[in-house]
Amino acid sequence: MARALEGWNVEITLAEQGLEAIEAIRAGKGDLLFLDLNMPILDGYGVLERIQRDDLPTMVLVVSGDIQPDARNRVKALGALDFIKKPINPDIVSDVLHQYGLLSELSPSDAPSPPPTEVAIDLKSYYQEIANVAMGRAGDRLARLLKVFVHLPIPRVDVISIQELDMALRNHIGREGSATVSQGFVGAGISGEALLLFTESNIPDMAKLLHYEGPIDEAAEKEILIDLANVLSGAFLNSLAHQLDISFSQNPPFIIGMHGDLPEIGDNGENSWDKTLSIEISYRIEDHKINCDLLLLFTEDSLDALNERARFF
């Protein structure tokens, strides 16, 4: 976002979360606020509510990976001028500013431009941000399918040992009433598994939202889980691949952990691995007792290829 404004007649202040943004506006540093929605401590919706409640002097453009139609409607109802979807495109930013008569004020003047804003981005933050965009695409697909609003969290990104992963998965899969859908993917030297973790108590509610007719027996449960996995995992992986400028071949999803079957994690003979890059996202559907976790795991030998692409971008 800062790079998209380089060379313009602006002074840029960066805030890592919502309360910092509010403090900057109160200090007179926020004539125009580019606001994310998924932030710690105080999210974008909370920031908009504070601005509206306290009549703070700022104009707000929301910049988010959450592209659900309802998200756009909610931020406009809270006073945002407009909504720009991630990833940032400087031309789109210019078009939106022009639409609101702001471009001429912010365009470079005859005076020397301020120095470019240098923003160091570590690898963990990079993966978190591309996961944020992919999460938004998947949440939008789910919201449109079920006609609901999906609450999106901040993605959790970490490099963990295979032993830690194995213990966490077995704790989930070993619980009574759990279900996990697994889908492998591979492309451009990068491979891994997308795991969608449910509890079976969610399935009747999901069946109603899907207008599923007939008894909810074991076959119906599996069909519902596979349908949702195709939506969430498929949309997430497609968006992730697009951002990495590659394409993934995806295996058909299959169910593990239902009725006691447990997977073998990281134990594939010559291809065994000791650690994994893990991206975890918890989706929650508003006004329904439905939530599920999407866990993306990259094999250890994928990390060099991933990091190389991260450095390139």
C-alpha positions in Angstrom: 0.0 0.0 0.0 2.8 2.4 0.9 4.7 1.6 -2.3 1.5 2.3 -4.3 1.6 5.9 -3.0 5.3 6.5 -3.6 6.0 9.8 -5.4 2.7 11.3 -4.4 2.3 14.5 -2.4 1.6 12.7 0.9 3.1 11.9 4.2 2.5 8.3 5.2 2.0 7.0 8.7 1.8 3.2 9.2 -0.2 1.6 12.0 0.0 -2.2 12.8 -3.5 -2.4 14.3 -6.7 -0.5 14.9 -5.9 1.3 18.1 -2.7 2.7 16.6 -4.7 4.0 13.6 -7.2 5.7 15.9 -4.3 7.4 17.8 -2.7 8.5 14.5 -6.0 10.1 13.4 -6.4 11.9 16.7 -2.9 13.2 16.2 -3.8 14.7 12.9 -2.0 12.1 10.8 -5.0 10.6 9.1 -6.7 12.9 6.6 -7.1 9.8 4.4 -7.1 6.3 6.0 -6.5 3.1 4.0 -7.9 0.6 6.4 -7.6 -3.2 6.5 -10.3 -5.3 8.1 -8.4 -8.2 9.6 -6.2 -6.7 12.4 -5.3 -7.6 16.0 -6.6 -5.8 19.0 -9.1 -3.7 17.1 -10.2 -4.8 13.6 -11.3 -2.6 10.8 -15.0 -2.8 11.7 -14.1 -1.6 15.2 -12.1 1.3 13.8 -15.0 2.4 11.6 -17.3 2.3 14.6 -14.9 4.4 16.7 -14.5 7.0 13.8 -18.3 7.2 13.4 -19.0 7.4 17.1 -16.3 10.0 17.9 -16.8 11.9 14.6 -13.1 11.7 13.9 -11.8 13.8 10.9 -10.7 11.2 8.4 -11.9 9.8 5.0 -11.7 6.0 4.9 -11.0 3.6 2.1 -11.1 0.0 3.1 -8.4 -2.2 1.6 -9.1 -5.9 2.3 -8.9 -9.5 1.1 -12.4 -10.0 2.6 -14.5 -9.6 -0.6 -17.8 -10.9 0.6 -20.6 -8.7 -0.7 -21.8 -8.2 2.9 -18.4 -7.0 4.0 -18.5 -4.2 1.4 -22.1 -3.3 2.5 -21.1 -3.3 6.2 -18.1 -1.0 5.8 -20.1 1.5 3.7 -22.8 1.5 6.3 -20.2 2.4 8.8 -19.0 5.4 6.8 -16.2 4.1 4.5 -16.0 5.9 1.1 -15.2 2.8 -0.9 -13.7 -0.7 -0.8 -10.5 -1.8 -2.6 -9.8 -5.5 -2.8 -6.3 -7.0 -2.2 -3.8 -7.4 -3.6 -3.2 -3.7 -4.2 -3.1 -2.4 -7.8 -1.8 1.2 -8.0 -4.0 2.0 -11.0 -7.2 0.9 -9.1 -6.1 3.1 -6.1 -5.7 6.1 -8.5 -9.1 5.4 -10.1 -10.8 5.3 -6.7 -9.1 8.5 -5.5 -10.0 10.2 -8.8 -13.7 9.2 -8.3 -13.8 11.1 -5.0 -11.9 14.1 -6.3 -8.8 13.4 -4.2 -6.3 12.5 -6.9 -5.4 16.1 -7.9 -4.6 17.0 -4.3 -2.4 13.9 -3.8 -0.6 14.0 -7.1 3.0 15.2 -7.2 3.4 18.9 -7.0 6.4 21.0 -8.1 7.9 20.7 -4.6 10.3 17.8 -4.0 8.5 14.5 -3.2 9.1 13.0 0.2 11.5 10.0 0.2 10.0 6.6 -0.7 8.6 4.7 2.3 10.8 1.7 3.0 8.8 -1.2 4.5 10.7 -4.4 5.4 8.5 -7.4 5.0 9.6 -10.6 6.7 8.7 -14.0 5.3 6.2 -14.8 8.0 4.3 -11.6 7.3 4.5 -12.3 3.5 2.9 -15.7 3.9 0.3 -14.3 6.3 -0.7 -11.6 3.7 -1.0 -14.0 0.7 -3.0 -16.3 3.0 -5.2 -13.4 4.0 -6.1 -12.8 0.3 -6.6 -16.5 -0.4 -8.8 -16.7 2.8 -10.9 -13.9 1.6 -11.5 -15.6 -1.8 -12.5 -18.9 0.0 -14.7 -17.1 2.5 -16.5 -15.2 -0.4 -17.2 -18.6 -2.2 -18.6 -20.0 1.1 -20.7 -16.9 1.8 -22.2 -17.0 -1.7 -22.9 -20.7 -1.6 -24.6 -20.7 1.8 -25.9 -17.1 1.7 -24.3 -16.2 5.0 -21.7 -13.9 6.4 -18.4 -15.6 7.2 -16.2 -14.1 10.0 -12.6 -14.2 8.9 -9.6 -14.3 11.3 -6.0 -13.3 11.0 -4.2 -16.3 9.5 -1.8 -18.1 11.8 1.5 -18.9 10.1 4.3 -20.9 11.6 7.1 -23.4 10.8 6.4 -26.4 13.1 7.9 -29.8 13.6 6.2 -32.8 12.2 5.9 -34.2 15.8 4.0 -31.1 16.9 1.7 -31.3 13.9 1.1 -35.0 14.4 0.1 -34.5 18.0 -2.2 -31.6 17.1 -4.0 -33.5 14.4 -4.4 -36.7 16.4 -5.9 -34.6 19.2 -8.5 -33.3 16.8 -9.0 -36.4 14.7 -9.1 -38.7 17.8 -11.9 -36.7 19.4 -15.4 -38.2 19.1 -17.5 -36.5 16.4 -14.6 -35.0 14.4 -14.1 -35.1 10.6 -11.3 -34.0 8.5 -11.1 -33.7 4.7 -7.7 -33.9 3.1 -6.6 -32.7 -0.3 -3.1 -32.9 -1.7 -1.6 -30.4 -4.1 1.6 -30.0 -6.1 3.1 -27.6 -8.6 6.5 -25.8 -9.4 8.4 -27.7 -6.8 5.9 -26.9 -4.1 3.6 -29.6 -2.6 1.5 -30.2 0.5 -1.8 -31.0 2.0 -4.9 -28.9 2.6 -6.8 -30.2 5.7 -10.3 -29.0 6.5 -11.2 -29.8 10.1 -14.9 -30.1 11.2 -16.9 -31.4 14.0 -19.8 -33.7 13.0 -22.2 -31.6 15.1 -21.8 -28.9 12.4 -23.1 -31.2 9.7 -26.9 -30.9 10.3 -26.7 -27.1 10.2 -24.5 -27.2 7.1 -27.1 -29.5 5.4 -29.9 -27.0 6.1 -27.9 -24.2 4.6 -27.1 -26.3 1.6 -30.8 -27.2 1.3 -29.8 -30.9 1.4 -32.8 -33.2 1.2 -33.1 -36.6 2.7 -31.8 -38.3 5.8 -28.3 -37.3 7.1 -26.7 -40.7 7.1 -23.0 -41.5 6.8 -23.1 -41.2 3.0 -24.8 -37.8 3.2 -22.3 -36.5 5.8 -19.4 -37.4 3.5 -21.1 -35.8 0.5 -21.6 -32.5 2.5 -18.0 -32.5 3.8 -16.6 -33.1 0.3 -18.8 -30.3 -1.2 -17.6 -27.8 1.4 -14.0 -28.9 1.0 -14.2 -28.4 -2.8 -15.4 -24.8 -2.1 -13.0 -23.8 0.7 -9.9 -25.7 -0.1 -10.3 -25.3 -3.9 -10.8 -21.5 -3.7 -8.0 -21.0 -1.2 -5.5 -23.1 -3.3 -6.5 -21.4 -6.5 -6.0 -17.9 -5.1 -2.7 -18.9 -3.4 -1.4 -20.4 -6.7 -2.4 -17.2 -8.6 -0.5 -15.0 -6.2 2.6 -17.2 -6.4 2.3 -17.2 -10.2 2.1 -21.0 -10.5 -0.6 -23.6 -10.9 -1.3 -26.5 -8.6 -2.5 -29.9 -9.5 -5.0 -30.9 -6.8 -5.9 -34.4 -5.8 -9.6 -35.3 -5.1 -10.5 -34.5 -1.5 -11.0 -37.5 0.8 -12.2 -37.9 4.3 -9.9 -39.0 7.2 -10.6 -39.2 10.9 -14.3 -40.1 10.5 -15.2 -43.2 12.5 -11.6 -43.7 13.8 -9.3 -43.8 10.8 -6.1 -41.8 11.4 -3.6 -40.5 8.8 0.1 -41.0 8.7 1.7 -37.6 8.8 5.1 -36.9 7.3 5.9 -40.6 6.9 6.2 -41.4 3.2 9.5 -43.4 3.0 12.0 -41.5 1.0 9.8 -38.3 1.0 9.5 -38.2 4.8 9.8 -34.7 6.3 10.7 -33.2 9.7 9.1 -29.8 9.6 6.3 -28.0 7.8 5.2 -24.5 7.0 1.7 -24.3 8.5 -1.0 -21.8 7.6 -4.2 -22.1 9.8 -7.5 -20.3 9.3 -10.6 -20.6 11.4 -13.9 -19.8 9.5 -17.0 -19.0 11.6 -20.4 -18.5 10.1 -22.4 -15.7 11.7 -25.7 -16.6 13.4 -25.0 -20.3 13.1 -23.1 -22.7 15.3 -20.8 -23.6 12.4 -17.1 -23.3 12.3 -14.2 -25.1 10.6 -10.5 -24.8 10.5 -8.5 -24.9 7.2 -4.9 -26.1 7.8 -2.5 -25.8 4.9 0.8 -27.8 5.2 3.8 -27.5 2.9 6.4 -30.3 2.8 9.8 -29.4 4.0 11.4 -29.7 0.6 8.9 -27.0 -0.6 10.2 -24.3 1.7 13.2 -23.2 -0.5 10.9 -22.8 -3.6 8.3 -20.9 -1.5 10.9 -18.6 0.1 12.5 -17.9 -3.3 9.1 -16.7 -4.7 8.6 -14.6 -1.5 11.9 -12.9 -2.0 11.1 -12.2 -5.7 7.8 -10.5 -4.8 
